[in-house]
Every structure is written in structure tokens, then in C-alpha cells.
């Protein structure tokens, strides 16, 4: 059974909402040792602490009395953790994730910046590939030497530095991003502008979305064919074209009229690129269309956070389909927990900062965590700053140095 130990550490208090889902997590109430609820708690702690493997999870349980009291287990073998992870029904974790997500969506966060309010609700759609082992991941075979699964995600942007994954579809690596069964679960809301990259170019799908009233901004390839109907004058130097175009579906021959905006941007290496963006948003300027597509990069930052800050890049040793789906949903639940803490206690902070402080106080007091997260800055000076001057034209030349240390 689950134990109510809100006083025993920050993590126990944060995960106390699992008590309300005891009917879902007590499906194996006759299990002799580690039950579903305890398994979820231990793996959530491992994800938030970024533990490298199941052996480390077992060792940490052995040395932490409050976790032993929370789970009702004094010790566990690493193989038992793997086995329980494979036995836990992914439907239970999916329902837990959706219930926690619904509570997060109902909670009002800080007001959006004015420029985001003008652009309207935004959602970035993309997928990320996760590699699984070749020996235990034969079921996820993609091509020679590659076994992988995909996490297709619709990420709703709730601020300049915050986002919530409102919909996720898990699949093997062979399922394309353009799969209609995937898109019908990700692209649903009519009041939201969906941001898509070049992997989602499908003229028939664009025409169907226009007919259904679904807004989108999608980037085209340099050789994507469109018929220019009318061009409009551009007012910004980085804008190259703002035109009304007609596209034709090669499958059905159906046509539709959309808006094409072409603009240039410079990457971090100083290289200039031309971007071609197709949209059915006529109520914004061409510069705002370019700004809309810029926010698509938030989904890339989301995947980077999931892989680098949580434990999505390298899955734990169990690679059965059930275990893989469970690990992905556990990562999503951990992300939603961090976002809930951020919105509740430090909406001005980034989620990475909240997670870093949270890890310091997993077994500490809630009040200490809040004091550290929102501590008053004592430093009043702005620190050392560059005085500026002319930028360097030629690269700095380094000299060879011979340094020895004994």
C-alpha cells in the first residue's frame, strides 16, 4: 500500500498526490514486496536525481530510511526493479500523466508577454528519437544497426521560457512524423497555431487543416513547389517575400490558397539562411509570421531538457516495449512535476533552475527548498562588464607554450 509520509522529505510531499490515485496504483495489492505505487515513486526519484542505473536506485533505497518507510520496502534487488518496471501497465502511467497534466493546465500561470498575447496560443509539434539496445530491442528495429523508438509531442507554449507537453504519441522508429494516426492525436485545437518543421510537409494535410479551421505555420523546403498569385510589399530588411500562393495536392489534385513568407536569418556560426514559411494566418504581419516560426525551437529545447536534465537519453536496462513506454511516461510525469513547482513557487525562474535546486533538497525540508529557490539577492553591483570597443576583425593567434608540471 502507499504510505502518507508528507513530513518525511521534500520528494515525499511533492509526490503525495499519488495517494489520490491509489486505485490505479494498487492493482497489484496482493504483491508480496514492491508494489506499483512504490515502483513509480522509486523511479520518479531516480529520474529527478538522475541516477545512472537500477543498481544505484537499489543502493539509494538501502541507505535512505524515509524512502524505505515511504515504499514499505527495506531493500530491493536491481533485477527486481527491472522486472517490476516491465510489469507495470503503461496505461496506468498514461492515466497518471494525463491527470497531473490536467491539474497543471487548470492552474493559471503568470500573464503572457504582450507580444505572445498578440500572436495567440502556440503549440510546437515535433518528434524525438530514442535509441534502444540491439539485443533486447529487436522489436524496435528501424534499419541495419539502429533500433529506436519515437516520442511525438505537441508542446503548448505557456511563456517565453515555459512549455507544457499537452499530447504525446509513442511509437517505434519506423512510424513517420506525417503518419495520419499520429497527427490526429497531436493537431486538434482550432484556437492554437501549430508550428511545424520541414518534416511535416504534406499539401493534402495542409488543405485539410485549412478546411477544418486549424491554424499552422510550417516551413517549406527550398524546392517545394508553390504557385505565386500575388505579392505584397515588405517593410523589414530581413524579409524577402510576402505572397499569396496556391498549392496543389499531388495525391488528389485539390488546391488551396495560403500565405508564403520568405526571410533570412543568421545562425550562431554567422552563416545566413533563407527560410520559407507557409501559413494560413492572415491576421498578423510578415515579421510576426517569422516570429511565430522562431518559437518552434522551444520543442527542441524541451527534448534537450528531457534528455540532458532528466533521464530520457539513456533508458534503464530493461528494454521491453512495456518498460520503454513506462520510462518515457515517467520522464513526462517528472517534467510536469517540475513545471508545477515552477509555476507555483517561482514562475520567474527557468525549469532547469527549479530542478537543480529541487535535487539539493529531495530529502530535506520544503521550507528550505522554497527559501533557496526564492532567496533575496544581496549583491547590488552589476559586476564586471566589457567596455565594448571595436570588434575583432582577424582571429586571435595563439602561441605554442611548453608547460611542465611535476
Buried (B, 14 or more C-beta within 10 A) or exposed (E): EBBEBEEBBBBBBBBBBBBEBEEBBBBBEEBEBBBBBBBBBBBBBBBBBEBEBBBBBBBBBBEBEBBBBBBBBEEBEBEBBBBBBBBBBBEBBBBBBBBBBEEBBEEEBEEBEEEBEEBBBBBBBBBBEBBBEEEBBEEBBBEEEBBBBBBBBBBBBBBEBBBBBBBBBBBBBEBBBEBEEBBEEBBBBEEBBBBBBEBBBBBBBBBBBBEEEBBBBBBBEEEBEBEEEEEEEBEEEBBBBBBBBEBBBEEEEBEBBBBBBBBEEEEEEEEEEEBBBBBBBEEBBBBBBBBBBEBBEBBBBBBBBBBEBBBBBEBBBBBBBBBBBBBBBBBBBBBBBBBBBBBEBBBEBBBBBBBEBBBEBBBEEBEEBBEEBEEEEEEEEEEEEEEEEEEEEEEEEEEEEEEEEE
